[in-house]
Amino acid sequence: MASLKNVRHEKFAQCVASGLSGADAYRQAAEYSGKQADGNAANWMKRPGVRERIEEQMGPGFPAKDFFP
């Protein structure tokens, strides 16, 4: 899969794949400092392509079922 068209979604996927929590990845990608980062990160995880991009970046041995609810 090529990088995501939305630059913020791509940065979010890269941050999660590098080990940041969803909320921390959202804060960094969206330059957001509010209290709703957890919920916003969960919404971004549901976006088409984002989860797949994270799985791709983490490699074939990545246990997606253990990481994503």
C-alpha positions in Angstrom: 0.0 0.0 0.0 1.3 3.4 -0.8 1.3 6.2 1.8 -2.1 7.6 2.8 -3.3 10.6 0.9 -4.1 12.5 4.0 -0.8 13.6 5.5 -2.1 13.6 9.1 -3.4 10.1 8.8 -0.1 8.9 7.4 1.8 10.5 10.2 -0.6 9.0 12.7 -0.1 5.5 11.2 3.7 6.0 11.3 3.5 7.1 15.0 1.4 4.1 16.0 3.6 1.7 14.1 6.6 3.2 15.9 5.1 2.3 19.3 3.2 5.4 20.4 -0.2 5.0 21.9 -3.1 6.0 19.7 -3.8 9.1 21.8 -0.1 10.2 21.7 0.1 9.5 17.9 -3.1 11.6 17.4 -1.7 14.5 19.4 1.5 14.4 17.4 -0.1 14.0 14.0 -2.9 16.5 14.5 -0.9 18.9 16.6 -3.7 18.6 19.2 -3.5 19.2 22.9 -7.1 18.7 23.9 -8.6 16.0 26.2 -10.4 14.0 23.5 -7.3 12.5 21.9 -8.3 9.0 22.9 -11.7 9.2 21.2 -10.3 11.0 18.1 -7.5 8.4 17.8 -10.2 5.6 17.9 -12.1 7.3 15.1 -9.0 7.6 13.0 -8.3 3.9 13.5 -11.7 3.2 11.9 -10.9 5.2 8.8 -10.4 3.3 5.6 -6.8 2.5 5.1 -5.4 3.7 8.4 -5.4 0.4 10.2 -4.1 -1.4 7.1 -1.3 1.1 6.8 -0.3 0.6 10.4 -0.3 -3.2 9.9 1.8 -2.8 6.8 4.4 -0.7 8.5 4.7 -3.0 11.5 5.5 -6.0 9.3 4.2 -9.5 8.7 4.8 -10.8 12.2 2.6 -8.2 13.7 -0.4 -9.7 15.7 -3.1 -7.3 14.6 -5.8 -9.1 16.6 -3.9 -8.4 19.8 -3.4 -4.7 19.0 -6.7 -3.6 17.6 -10.0 -4.1 19.4 
